[in-house]
Amino acid sequence: MNAQRNSGDEQSRGEGRGASEREGGANSPDARRGGSRDEPGRSGEFRDRRRDPEASRRGAARDEGKRPATGRPNAVRPQEAGGRSSGGGRGNDDGARGGRAASEGGGKKQQVRSGASKDAGRQHVQKQRGPAGDPVRLVARDVLRAVRERDAYANLVLPALLRERKISGRDAALATELAYGASRSRGLLDAVIAAGAGRPVEEIDGPLLDVLRLGVYQLLRTRIGAHAAVDTSVDLARAEFGTGKAGFVNAVLRRAGEKTAEEWVEALAPADPVGHMAFEFAHPLWIAQAFADALGARAGELRDLLAADDARPSVHLVARPGEISAEELALVTGGEEGRWSPYAVYLDGGDPGKLDPVREGLAAVQDEGSQLVALVLTRAPLEGPDSGRWLDLCAGPGGKAALLGALADIDGFRVDAVEPAEHRAELVRKTTKDLPVDVHVVDGRDSGLTPGYDRVLVDAPCTGLGALRRRPEARWRRTPADVRDLVVLQRELLAAAWELLRPGGVVVYSTCSPHLPETVSIVADFARRTDAVQLDTRELLPGVTDIGEGPAAQLWPHRHGTDAMFVAALRKPSGPVN
């Protein structure tokens, strides 16, 4: 059952919906300044060592005569500004308005009549192509391409490319910023590209669109100078497509650079408040509306929430109970102790996988909100003694199971962890190595496990809307249609957990989504159909403020610095219900 994935799970894996938080140092000062191998000049712009000024001037002059119309294209609606994931609808996009064909050299296409002339033509085009381009931008472009063409996860593709191409330090930080930032901002970028190109992005070749997104992101959302942003993007296009399409990229980026990000928002965003904020902070409209609904009476916080969701998150570590304290972990790593979880440590950036405590299994990467979910399960009051049978019904990739296992180990208890996908079950085994955790590769809805558990965690598969800041491309993949199927699965898993629970035991239901149909609606419907007693989860999170009116708790990025985790605790009565 591949759909059963731990939606609010740990950042270190990036597996399924549990995307990684390891952003290769994107939070470093160099990354925020846009630092890279390019040296900043006095004007704040970067001098690109591969820049060909003469070719750039020729391309700009040639394309000046065919400037695309500016203004908002009718085909681009802000709520759909991300376009199709393939980004391609035109087989031979050369940058001319209305799809007018042109050769890569800018002239008319010549009919090829022999093999020799074909070879000559290829050699002619190759001579017009420049160097392959800046390695940093090449990595970022290749990440965007993998996401678009293969539905890959940016947080999995990027680290592998950085290792393969031996890019590290400031260059890795910039590549991370460009790849993740352009992925997050896709809706806004596509609207600006469409305005500059005079056509919807669906009519631009996908590979060329990747280059344009990368260039526009640098222009509007980084402090990289305009010349470096344009010239490096033109170089990428020229190296792969030739001078004709490079000229198109040059023209579109020059249009994009005529306005600031704020000016583009004012020019293109819809007038209604939610739609305007959704466009400004690069969220699909339906997601922004879902957030506003979940905020309820405090919907005035939507701007702060979207801004936090669009910002680069910090790295959260969890200190393994019984092995190292948060205080010790913070001292060793140079981090800061967390605000809410007694095991949390915050890092400004960098690669946590290189830290000794993480390499030695004393700590792991885990959002503080996920830590709190596990703690709610262990703190919930039972009726009768705790016999030490705990269950994580949606365990992959294993972060919460590991924390539960470490806590269980202190008291001599055991944890059963259920994961239906073998490759994710293997991740659970690795994560919980040397802990009292037994992994079962079965469907949580029909596990075959013996009932009688004291505590059961259902960290249900969900839309993952609460962790969009850690999953750069996720907001553009989800649709409202996804919710319907997930809600059915969530209900079935909660019902299965209830059957496995002993009288007097507690089920904790959580999602990494604040979307009401996946959270309070699921719990309220279940409570109506059963004799479940809903506990006040706020009492199980002492010191954590501003988590809602109860009885469930809702965490928020803009309030707590965590993913938007929802958590509710339900106890099965041990005797007759009056």
C-alpha positions as CSV (number, residue, x, y, z in Angstrom):
1,M,0.0,0.0,0.0
2,N,2.3,2.7,-1.2
3,A,-0.2,5.4,-0.3
4,Q,0.4,4.7,3.3
5,R,3.3,7.0,4.1
6,N,4.1,8.8,7.2
7,S,3.2,12.3,6.1
8,G,4.7,14.1,9.0
9,D,7.9,12.2,9.2
10,E,11.5,13.0,9.5
11,Q,13.5,15.4,7.4
12,S,16.6,13.3,7.2
13,R,15.1,10.7,4.9
14,G,13.2,12.7,2.3
15,E,11.5,9.4,1.5
16,G,7.9,9.7,0.1
17,R,6.2,12.7,1.8
18,G,8.7,12.8,4.6
19,A,11.0,15.1,2.8
20,S,14.5,16.0,4.0
21,E,15.5,19.1,5.8
22,R,19.1,18.7,4.7
23,E,19.3,21.7,2.4
24,G,23.0,21.6,2.0
25,G,23.7,24.7,3.9
26,A,21.0,26.9,2.4
27,N,20.6,28.8,5.7
28,S,24.2,29.9,5.8
29,P,25.0,33.6,5.5
30,D,26.7,32.9,2.1
31,A,23.5,31.3,0.8
32,R,21.3,34.1,1.9
33,R,23.6,36.6,0.3
34,G,23.7,34.6,-2.9
35,G,27.3,33.9,-2.4
36,S,29.0,31.5,-4.8
37,R,32.2,31.1,-6.8
38,D,31.3,34.4,-8.5
39,E,32.8,37.4,-6.7
40,P,30.6,40.3,-5.8
41,G,31.5,43.6,-7.4
42,R,31.0,47.1,-5.9
43,S,27.5,47.3,-7.3
44,G,26.4,44.1,-5.6
45,E,26.3,42.2,-8.9
46,F,28.4,39.2,-9.7
47,R,31.0,39.0,-12.4
48,D,30.5,35.7,-14.2
49,R,33.9,34.4,-15.4
50,R,32.3,32.6,-18.4
51,R,30.4,35.6,-19.6
52,D,30.7,36.4,-23.3
53,P,29.9,40.2,-23.4
54,E,30.0,40.4,-27.2
55,A,27.6,37.4,-27.7
56,S,25.3,38.8,-25.0
57,R,25.1,42.2,-26.7
58,R,24.4,40.5,-30.1
59,G,21.7,38.4,-28.6
60,A,20.0,41.3,-26.9
61,A,20.1,43.4,-30.1
62,R,18.7,40.7,-32.2
63,D,15.8,40.0,-29.8
64,E,15.1,43.6,-29.2
65,G,13.1,43.7,-32.4
66,K,10.8,41.0,-31.4
67,R,10.0,41.9,-27.8
68,P,7.1,39.8,-26.5
69,A,4.1,41.7,-25.2
70,T,4.1,42.5,-21.5
71,G,1.3,42.5,-19.0
72,R,-0.6,39.6,-17.6
73,P,-1.4,36.8,-20.2
74,N,-5.0,35.7,-20.1
75,A,-4.0,32.1,-20.0
76,V,-2.2,32.3,-16.7
77,R,-4.5,32.2,-13.6
78,P,-2.7,32.8,-10.4
79,Q,-4.1,29.8,-8.7
80,E,-2.8,27.6,-11.5
81,A,0.3,29.6,-12.2
82,G,2.6,26.6,-11.7
83,G,1.5,25.2,-15.1
84,R,1.6,21.6,-15.9
85,S,4.4,19.6,-14.2
86,S,5.8,18.7,-17.5
87,G,6.1,22.3,-18.5
88,G,6.1,21.4,-22.1
89,G,3.4,21.9,-24.8
90,R,5.5,23.1,-27.7
91,G,7.7,20.8,-29.5
92,N,10.1,23.4,-30.9
93,D,10.1,26.5,-28.8
94,D,12.5,29.0,-30.2
95,G,11.4,32.1,-28.4
96,A,9.6,33.8,-31.3
97,R,6.1,35.1,-30.5
98,G,3.2,33.0,-31.7
99,G,5.5,30.0,-32.2
100,R,7.3,31.4,-35.3
101,A,10.0,28.9,-36.2
102,A,13.6,30.0,-36.3
103,S,16.8,28.1,-36.4
104,E,19.1,28.0,-33.4
105,G,21.3,30.4,-35.3
106,G,18.5,32.8,-35.7
107,G,18.0,32.4,-39.4
108,K,15.6,30.3,-41.6
109,K,15.8,26.5,-41.3
110,Q,17.6,24.9,-44.2
111,Q,16.5,21.5,-45.6
112,V,19.0,18.8,-44.9
113,R,19.5,16.6,-47.9
114,S,22.5,14.3,-47.1
115,G,24.3,12.8,-44.2
116,A,27.3,15.0,-44.8
117,S,25.2,18.1,-44.6
118,K,23.6,16.9,-41.4
119,D,27.0,16.5,-39.8
120,A,28.0,19.9,-41.0
121,G,24.8,21.4,-39.6
122,R,25.4,19.8,-36.2
123,Q,29.0,21.1,-36.2
124,H,27.7,24.6,-37.2
125,V,25.3,24.6,-34.3
126,Q,27.9,23.3,-31.9
127,K,30.2,26.1,-32.8
128,Q,27.6,28.6,-31.7
129,R,27.1,26.9,-28.3
130,G,29.2,28.2,-25.5
131,P,30.6,26.4,-22.4
132,A,28.4,24.1,-20.5
133,G,27.8,26.8,-17.9
134,D,28.5,27.5,-14.3
135,P,28.5,24.1,-12.3
136,V,26.4,25.6,-9.6
137,R,23.6,26.7,-11.9
138,L,23.9,23.4,-13.8
139,V,23.2,21.5,-10.6
140,A,20.2,23.7,-9.8
141,R,18.9,23.3,-13.3
142,D,19.3,19.6,-13.3
143,V,17.3,19.4,-10.0
144,L,14.5,21.4,-11.6
145,R,14.6,19.1,-14.6
146,A,14.4,15.9,-12.5
147,V,11.5,17.2,-10.6
148,R,9.6,18.2,-13.7
149,E,10.4,15.2,-15.9
150,R,10.5,12.4,-13.3
151,D,8.4,13.7,-10.4
152,A,11.6,13.3,-8.4
153,Y,12.0,14.8,-4.9
154,A,14.3,17.8,-5.0
155,N,15.7,17.0,-1.5
156,L,16.8,13.5,-2.7
157,V,18.2,14.6,-6.1
158,L,20.2,17.6,-4.9
159,P,22.5,15.9,-2.3
160,A,23.4,13.2,-4.8
161,L,24.3,15.7,-7.5
162,L,26.4,17.7,-5.1
163,R,28.3,14.6,-4.1
164,E,28.7,13.4,-7.7
165,R,30.0,16.7,-8.9
166,K,32.1,17.4,-5.9
167,I,30.4,20.7,-5.1
168,S,30.6,21.8,-1.5
169,G,30.8,24.9,0.8
170,R,29.5,28.2,-0.5
171,D,28.8,26.7,-4.0
172,A,26.7,23.9,-2.5
173,A,24.8,26.5,-0.4
174,L,24.0,28.6,-3.5
175,A,23.0,25.5,-5.6
176,T,20.6,24.6,-2.8
177,E,19.2,28.0,-2.5
178,L,18.5,28.2,-6.3
179,A,17.1,24.7,-6.7
180,Y,14.9,24.7,-3.6
181,G,13.9,28.4,-4.0
182,A,12.9,28.0,-7.7
183,S,10.9,24.9,-6.8
184,R,9.0,26.6,-4.0
185,S,8.3,29.8,-6.0
186,R,7.2,28.1,-9.2
187,G,3.7,29.7,-9.4
188,L,5.0,33.2,-9.1
189,L,7.9,32.6,-11.5
190,D,5.7,31.1,-14.1
191,A,3.3,34.0,-14.1
192,V,6.3,36.4,-14.6
193,I,7.7,34.2,-17.3
194,A,4.4,34.1,-19.1
195,A,4.1,37.9,-18.9
196,G,7.6,38.3,-20.3
197,A,7.2,35.7,-23.0
198,G,3.7,36.8,-24.1
199,R,2.5,33.2,-23.9
200,P,1.5,30.7,-21.2
201,V,4.3,28.6,-19.8
202,E,2.5,25.5,-21.2
203,E,3.7,26.6,-24.6
204,I,7.4,26.8,-23.6
205,D,9.6,23.7,-23.9
206,G,10.1,22.1,-20.5
207,P,13.9,22.2,-20.5
208,L,13.9,25.9,-21.5
209,L,11.4,26.6,-18.8
210,D,13.7,25.2,-16.2
211,V,16.4,27.7,-17.3
212,L,13.9,30.5,-17.2
213,R,12.6,29.6,-13.8
214,L,16.2,29.5,-12.5
215,G,16.9,32.9,-14.0
216,V,13.8,34.7,-12.8
217,Y,14.2,33.3,-9.3
218,Q,17.7,34.8,-9.2
219,L,16.4,38.2,-10.4
220,L,13.4,38.4,-8.1
221,R,14.2,36.5,-5.0
222,T,18.0,36.6,-4.4
223,R,20.5,39.4,-4.1
224,I,22.5,38.1,-7.1
225,G,23.1,40.9,-9.5
226,A,21.0,41.1,-12.6
227,H,24.0,40.7,-15.0
228,A,25.0,37.4,-13.4
229,A,21.5,36.1,-13.2
230,V,20.8,36.9,-16.9
231,D,24.2,35.9,-18.3
232,T,24.5,32.6,-16.5
233,S,21.0,31.6,-17.6
234,V,21.8,32.6,-21.2
235,D,24.9,30.5,-21.1
236,L,22.9,27.5,-19.9
237,A,20.5,27.9,-22.8
238,R,23.2,28.5,-25.4
239,A,25.2,25.5,-24.3
240,E,22.2,23.2,-24.7
241,F,20.0,24.8,-27.3
242,G,22.1,27.2,-29.3
243,T,21.9,31.0,-29.8
244,G,18.3,31.2,-30.9
245,K,16.8,30.0,-27.7
246,A,19.5,31.7,-25.7
247,G,18.2,34.9,-27.2
248,F,14.7,34.1,-26.1
249,V,15.9,33.5,-22.6
250,N,17.8,36.8,-22.7
251,A,14.7,38.7,-23.8
252,V,12.4,37.1,-21.3
253,L,14.8,37.7,-18.4
254,R,15.3,41.3,-19.4
255,R,11.5,41.8,-19.2
256,A,11.4,40.1,-15.8
257,G,14.2,42.3,-14.6
258,E,12.3,45.5,-15.5
259,K,10.2,45.1,-12.3
260,T,10.9,44.1,-8.7
261,A,9.2,41.1,-7.2
262,E,6.9,43.5,-5.3
263,E,6.0,45.3,-8.6
264,W,5.3,42.0,-10.3
265,V,3.0,41.0,-7.5
266,E,1.0,44.2,-7.8
267,A,0.8,43.8,-11.5
268,L,-0.3,40.2,-11.7
269,A,-1.8,39.1,-8.3
270,P,-5.6,38.9,-8.0
271,A,-7.4,41.6,-6.0
272,D,-9.0,39.4,-3.3
273,P,-6.9,39.2,-0.1
274,V,-6.4,35.4,0.0
275,G,-5.6,35.2,-3.7
276,H,-3.2,38.1,-3.5
277,M,-1.3,36.5,-0.6
278,A,-1.3,33.1,-2.3
279,F,0.3,34.7,-5.4
280,E,2.8,36.8,-3.4
281,F,4.0,33.8,-1.4
282,A,3.8,31.3,-4.2
283,H,1.1,29.0,-2.9
284,P,-1.8,27.5,-4.9
285,L,-4.9,29.3,-4.1
286,W,-6.7,26.2,-2.7
287,I,-3.9,25.6,-0.2
288,A,-3.9,29.3,1.0
289,Q,-7.7,29.0,1.5
290,A,-7.3,25.7,3.4
291,F,-4.8,27.5,5.7
292,A,-7.2,30.4,6.2
293,D,-10.0,28.0,7.1
294,A,-7.8,26.1,9.6
295,L,-6.7,29.4,11.3
296,G,-10.4,30.1,11.8
297,A,-10.9,33.3,13.9
298,R,-7.2,34.0,13.5
299,A,-7.2,34.0,9.7
300,G,-5.6,37.4,10.0
301,E,-2.3,35.4,10.6
302,L,-2.5,34.0,7.1
303,R,0.2,36.4,5.7
304,D,2.6,35.4,8.5
305,L,1.9,31.7,8.0
306,L,2.5,31.9,4.2
307,A,5.6,33.9,4.7
308,A,6.9,31.3,7.2
309,D,5.9,28.5,4.8
310,D,7.9,30.2,2.0
311,A,11.0,30.7,4.0
312,R,13.9,28.3,4.4
313,P,13.5,26.3,7.6
314,S,16.1,25.7,10.2
315,V,17.4,22.2,10.9
316,H,16.0,20.4,13.9
317,L,17.8,17.6,15.6
318,V,16.5,15.1,18.2
319,A,18.8,13.9,21.0
320,R,18.3,10.2,21.6
321,P,16.9,9.7,25.1
322,G,19.3,7.8,27.3
323,E,22.2,8.5,25.1
324,I,22.7,12.3,25.0
325,S,20.9,15.3,26.4
326,A,19.8,18.2,24.3
327,E,22.1,20.4,26.3
328,E,25.1,18.2,25.4
329,L,24.0,17.9,21.8
330,A,23.7,21.7,21.4
331,L,27.2,22.1,22.9
332,V,28.8,19.5,20.6
333,T,27.0,20.8,17.4
334,G,27.1,24.5,18.1
335,G,23.3,24.5,18.0
336,E,20.6,25.9,20.3
337,E,18.3,23.9,22.6
338,G,14.7,23.7,21.4
339,R,11.8,25.6,22.8
340,W,9.2,22.9,23.1
341,S,10.7,19.4,23.1
342,P,13.2,18.4,25.8
343,Y,15.1,16.6,23.1
344,A,15.2,19.2,20.3
345,V,18.2,21.2,19.1
346,Y,18.2,23.8,16.4
347,L,20.9,24.3,13.8
348,D,21.3,27.4,11.5
349,G,22.2,25.2,8.5
350,G,24.9,22.9,7.1
351,D,24.8,19.2,6.5
352,P,23.7,17.5,9.8
353,G,24.7,14.1,8.3
354,K,28.3,15.1,8.8
355,L,27.9,15.8,12.6
356,D,29.5,13.2,14.8
357,P,26.4,12.7,17.1
358,V,24.3,12.0,14.0
359,R,26.9,9.7,12.4
360,E,27.2,7.8,15.7
361,G,23.4,7.4,16.2
362,L,23.2,9.6,19.2
363,A,21.0,12.1,17.4
364,A,18.9,12.3,14.2
365,V,17.3,15.0,12.1
366,Q,13.6,15.4,13.1
367,D,11.3,18.3,13.2
368,E,10.4,19.4,16.7
369,G,6.7,19.1,15.9
370,S,7.2,15.4,15.1
371,Q,9.0,15.0,18.4
372,L,6.0,16.5,20.2
373,V,3.7,14.0,18.5
374,A,5.7,11.1,19.9
375,L,5.8,12.6,23.3
376,V,2.0,13.1,23.4
377,L,1.7,9.3,22.9
378,T,4.0,8.5,25.8
379,R,2.4,11.1,28.2
380,A,-1.3,10.3,27.6
381,P,-2.9,9.0,30.8
382,L,-4.1,5.4,30.6
383,E,-6.8,3.6,32.6
384,G,-4.8,0.8,34.3
385,P,-1.1,0.1,34.2
386,D,1.1,0.4,31.1
387,S,2.1,-3.2,30.1
388,G,4.7,-1.8,27.7
389,R,3.0,-2.8,24.4
390,W,3.2,0.2,22.0
391,L,2.4,0.4,18.3
392,D,3.4,2.8,15.5
393,L,0.9,1.9,12.8
394,C,2.4,4.2,10.1
395,A,6.1,4.0,10.9
396,G,8.0,4.7,7.7
397,P,10.7,6.0,7.5
398,G,11.1,5.6,11.2
399,G,11.8,8.8,13.0
400,K,8.9,8.7,15.5
401,A,9.4,4.9,15.9
402,A,13.0,5.6,16.9
403,L,12.1,8.2,19.5
404,L,9.3,6.0,20.8
405,G,11.8,3.0,20.9
406,A,14.4,5.0,22.8
407,L,11.8,6.1,25.4
408,A,10.4,2.6,25.6
409,D,13.8,1.2,26.2
410,I,14.2,3.2,29.3
411,D,11.3,1.4,30.9
412,G,11.9,-2.0,29.4
413,F,9.0,-1.7,27.0
414,R,8.7,-2.7,23.3
415,V,7.4,-1.0,20.1
416,D,5.8,-2.7,17.1
417,A,6.3,-0.6,13.9
418,V,4.1,-1.2,10.9
419,E,5.2,-0.2,7.3
420,P,3.7,-1.8,4.2
421,A,6.4,-0.9,1.7
422,E,9.5,-3.0,2.0
423,H,12.0,-0.3,1.1
424,R,10.5,2.0,3.7
425,A,10.4,-0.8,6.3
426,E,14.2,-1.2,5.7
427,L,14.6,2.5,6.6
428,V,12.7,1.9,9.8
429,R,15.0,-1.0,10.6
430,K,18.0,1.1,10.1
431,T,16.6,4.0,12.1
432,T,15.6,1.8,15.0
433,K,18.7,-0.4,15.0
434,D,19.7,-1.5,18.6
435,L,16.3,-0.3,19.9
436,P,13.4,-2.5,21.2
437,V,11.4,-2.1,17.9
438,D,10.0,-4.9,15.9
439,V,9.2,-4.0,12.2
440,H,6.2,-5.6,10.5
441,V,5.9,-5.3,6.7
442,V,2.1,-5.3,6.5
443,D,-0.9,-3.1,5.7
444,G,-1.9,-1.2,8.8
445,R,-5.5,-1.6,8.0
446,D,-5.2,-5.4,8.2
447,S,-2.0,-6.0,10.1
448,G,-2.9,-9.3,11.7
449,L,-1.3,-8.1,15.0
450,T,-2.6,-9.3,18.3
451,P,-4.9,-6.7,19.9
452,G,-4.2,-5.3,23.4
453,Y,-1.8,-2.4,22.8
454,D,-1.6,0.2,25.5
455,R,-0.6,3.0,23.1
456,V,-1.1,3.3,19.4
457,L,0.2,6.1,17.2
458,V,-1.5,6.8,13.9
459,D,0.6,9.4,12.1
460,A,-1.6,9.1,9.1
461,P,-0.6,9.6,5.5
462,C,-1.9,13.1,4.5
463,T,-1.5,15.9,2.0
464,G,1.6,17.1,3.9
465,L,0.5,20.7,3.7
466,G,2.0,21.3,7.1
467,A,5.5,20.7,5.9
468,L,5.6,22.5,2.5
469,R,8.6,24.6,3.7
470,R,10.7,21.4,3.8
471,R,9.4,19.9,0.6
472,P,10.2,22.5,-2.1
473,E,8.0,21.2,-5.0
474,A,5.2,19.6,-2.9
475,R,2.8,22.5,-3.1
476,W,2.6,22.3,-6.9
477,R,2.0,18.5,-6.9
478,R,-1.0,18.3,-4.5
479,T,-4.5,18.9,-5.7
480,P,-7.9,19.1,-3.9
481,A,-8.7,15.7,-5.4
482,D,-5.9,14.1,-3.3
483,V,-7.8,14.9,-0.1
484,R,-10.8,12.7,-0.9
485,D,-8.7,9.5,-1.2
486,L,-6.5,10.3,1.8
487,V,-9.5,11.0,4.1
488,V,-10.8,7.5,3.4
489,L,-7.4,6.0,4.2
490,Q,-7.1,8.1,7.4
491,R,-10.5,6.9,8.6
492,E,-9.6,3.3,7.9
493,L,-6.3,3.5,9.7
494,L,-7.8,5.1,12.8
495,A,-10.5,2.4,12.9
496,A,-7.9,-0.3,12.7
497,A,-5.9,1.2,15.5
498,W,-9.0,1.3,17.7
499,E,-9.5,-2.4,17.2
500,L,-5.9,-3.1,18.3
501,L,-6.2,-0.9,21.4
502,R,-7.0,-2.4,24.8
503,P,-9.7,-0.9,27.0
504,G,-8.2,2.0,28.8
505,G,-5.5,2.5,26.2
506,V,-4.9,5.6,24.1
507,V,-4.7,6.2,20.3
508,V,-2.9,9.3,19.2
509,Y,-3.9,10.5,15.7
510,S,-1.7,13.0,13.9
511,T,-1.1,14.5,10.5
512,C,1.5,16.8,9.0
513,S,-1.4,18.9,7.7
514,P,-3.7,21.5,9.2
515,H,-6.3,20.9,6.5
516,L,-9.7,20.6,8.4
517,P,-11.0,17.5,6.5
518,E,-7.9,15.6,7.5
519,T,-7.8,16.8,11.1
520,V,-10.7,17.8,13.3
521,S,-13.2,16.4,10.9
522,I,-11.6,12.9,11.1
523,V,-11.5,13.0,14.9
524,A,-14.9,14.4,15.4
525,D,-16.5,11.9,13.0
526,F,-14.7,9.0,14.7
527,A,-15.7,10.2,18.2
528,R,-19.4,10.3,17.1
529,R,-19.3,6.8,15.8
530,T,-17.5,5.2,18.8
531,D,-17.3,5.5,22.6
532,A,-13.9,7.2,22.3
533,V,-13.1,9.8,25.0
534,Q,-11.1,12.7,23.5
535,L,-8.4,13.9,25.8
536,D,-7.3,17.5,26.0
537,T,-4.0,17.3,24.1
538,R,-3.0,20.7,25.3
539,E,-2.5,19.2,28.8
540,L,0.0,16.8,27.3
541,L,2.1,19.6,25.9
542,P,3.1,21.6,28.9
543,G,4.7,24.9,28.1
544,V,3.7,24.8,24.5
545,T,1.5,27.8,24.0
546,D,-1.0,29.0,21.4
547,I,-1.9,25.5,20.1
548,G,-5.6,26.1,19.7
549,E,-8.8,25.9,21.7
550,G,-8.6,22.2,22.3
551,P,-9.2,19.4,22.8
552,A,-6.8,18.7,19.9
553,A,-3.6,20.7,19.4
554,Q,-2.4,22.4,16.2
555,L,1.2,23.5,15.7
556,W,2.1,26.2,13.2
557,P,5.4,27.3,11.5
558,H,4.8,31.0,12.2
559,R,3.9,30.5,15.9
560,H,6.1,27.6,16.9
561,G,8.8,27.2,14.3
562,T,7.7,23.7,13.7
563,D,5.8,21.9,10.9
564,A,2.1,22.4,11.1
565,M,1.4,19.2,13.0
566,F,-2.1,18.3,14.2
567,V,-2.4,15.9,17.1
568,A,-5.4,14.4,19.0
569,A,-5.5,11.8,21.7
570,L,-8.5,9.3,22.1
571,R,-8.9,6.9,25.0
572,K,-10.9,3.7,24.9
573,P,-13.1,3.4,28.0
574,S,-12.2,0.4,30.2
575,G,-15.8,0.0,31.5
576,P,-19.4,0.6,30.5
577,V,-20.1,4.1,29.1
578,N,-22.8,5.9,31.0
